[in-house]
């Protein structure tokens, strides 16, 4: 088994340096070139003062240059911190304040965003910018310390590494209920254990072709990068063009998300017997509606379909279920399956006792995929990661049951966290952003199941401050400056006061019922501001 993630590329480069590693419309990079270029960038970063454990952020579109940068961060013993260029500057600033990076490696059209970030008095003065393109870039508040031309002057030979498999490989930020994103620590060993299991179970070989669709700030992208041959696509593809991409590039393995699969099914983008080279379709991140699964399995009878389940805190996926046959009924429940090798799933009651088959309880995960915890957040770590005496476990917040067939079934969330458009969203983070509004006196955010590709529709009930004329358009605009588009509510309801239950708390079930009634009525819909292209780019 490999010790460090970069070992996958180094070993492949030694076996076949001329084999294509990353293919896109702009360029094809071989394994030899990927190894050499990442070594050069690692040498530069070390010479610039990077030391073991330094955080290095990546703010760039998915490309050969960004894959090179990820490897270089690992090779200088750094911690890779992906940032979403689609997030507003205030949210990214919270991540930068928390991670305190030594470098931000950037490329693409992000100079105005970096200018906004460096306008903050809280940003770390020691943080420097490295540019991954060959044209020098500077903004009003920053100047790039190097660009690609400087990288090419460094040696192509490999560095020696101080890191070991238990050291942190990357820091992934997820939505936080307090309004501040939480940084999840993932080690080299966490990822390697999953990759080794997946490559064996899925039968992945060097001839397989996988499209790197998940954005880099999703942990699913790590499997695509290190698991097989990479073919990064244009992430703004419409479903029909995406289908053309899969056909023309002869993909053999496709790792997608349910929201995109549902959207493509609704647009009837897949032909009967389509994608003749595709062997397996995998999904993860949220529940795939059974009617959507039936649609895909009937269209692609030659493809194997596998459902993966697992939160970021347990590294990519912790369980799997390969569908044995096309479901017969649209209300058939698809299990999240059984644990991956080295993992464990437990369903407990409120007294931490295993529940009987068929009884719904709280789902816990144990095993080799568990994160060390949250970055600089011991309170959240001790709350989410617990011990049952013999095993360290992660409290997922999901509800589950174990069937008589031995499979584990997902039954939703026990808290205010939802999945929408493939993203994990803490509704409390939206409420915190609304609480800062000078025109809103009170608000509550709930989510209801959606029949569309989103998975869940985020809804907001609000009370305007006295004397204020407040509209959803105003609030959407305000939130778009603080939150990514997928977190902005698409349904709004102004009330004179929020409904309360007998305990004096906001009656969220009643609000959900109100929004279900509202969305069931035929009426003109107001877009939340996210275009179809933008929604697909957020995958």
Buried (B, 14 or more C-beta within 10 A) or exposed (E): EBBBBBBBBBEBBEEEBEEBBBBBEEEEBBBBBBBBBBBBBBBBBBEBEBEEEBBBBBBBBBBBBBBBBBBBBBBBBBBBBBBBBBBBBBBBBBBBEBBBBBBBBBBBEBBEBBBBBBBBEEBEEEBBBBBBBEEEBEBEEBEBEBBBEBBBEBEBEBBEBEBEBEBBBBBBBBBBBEBBBBBBBBBBBBBBBBBBBBBEEBEBEEEBBBBBBBBBBBBBBBBBBBBBBBBBBBBBBBBEEBBEBBBEBEBBBBBBBBBBBBBBBBBEBBEEEBBEBBBBBBBBBBBBBBBBBBBBBEBBEEBBBBBBBBBBBBBBBBBBBBBEEBBEEEEEBBBBBEBBEBBBBBBBEEEBEEBEEEEBBBBBBBBBBBBBBBBEBEEBBEEBBEEEEEEEBBBBBBBBBBEEEEBBBBBEBBEBBBBBBBBBBBBBBBBBBBEEBEBBBBBBBBBBBBEEBBBBBBBBBBBBEEEEEBEBEBBBEBBBEBBBBBBBBBBBBBBEEBBEEEEEEBBBEBBBEBBBEBBEEEEEEEEBBBEBEBBBBBB
